[in-house]
Amino acid sequence: MACMLTVATSAVQGGKEPDNMFLVGLDKPLKQFPFPKLPFAYKDMEPLIDADTMKIHYATLFKNHTTDLNNFIKKWKASGDDKTLAETSLVNMWRNAEKIPENQQEEFYRNAGGYLNHLLYFATMSPPKTNKGKTIPATFQKVIDRSFYNVSDLQSKMIEMAEEDIFGSGWIFLVRAGGYADGDYLTLMVSRDEMSPLTNPKTTPVVALDVWEHAYLKKYGLNRREYFDNWWNTIDWGKAEQIFNWWRKVEGYTEKVEL
């Protein structure tokens, strides 16, 4: 029988859950990757996303990814392979994924990607009736406007990707592209299956759109466009800006004037 780990439900054992469920210390070594509490009830996302889909997506799929990742790391540390990287943060593991023992890489991508991507997916959601982040914060709006023509252009480009660039399962990410002389930019990336933008050394994920069928099939059938339009209205741009600024802090960003 496979060994099962007890999944932590708090980012810090005995501590307070962070306001944003993505900010659970992924930039630091963790003894165990947490399964953060969803900050709303499953039914609260209706009519945009049905309660049954939310429950399956969070309480089954995301929880399984969390358990599988913890079991994978435990197995990796107990193996005869080089485990130095396994003792570091999840962010650092992704940044150096090519150094993971070859016989461990596929399992890492599946488990660590499934965990990280779903964590981000839920972290930027707020229920439609209480979403205070529908208006984009002014500072984050400036970054969007310098990266795209405007938010409508960003939205239309994501729609195009959802309809044309993914024929199977995968994700569309709004990512921070750092390291430029005049400041940060945002751009869009597509990943197949459970790959993460962290494989690119200059990008960090900020918002994640899940286009695996489990995210929309029950309510929307094969109508990805309707799913996208409703998912878009779940985005809490205040939470997205928190994640954007967290990546800046993690990577030692020096404030520049955002044009």
Summary of the structure (lengths in Angstrom):
residues: 259
radius of gyration: 18.0
end to end distance: 57.2
largest distance: 57.2
contacts: 773
relative contact order: 0.15
helix: 48%
strand: 12%
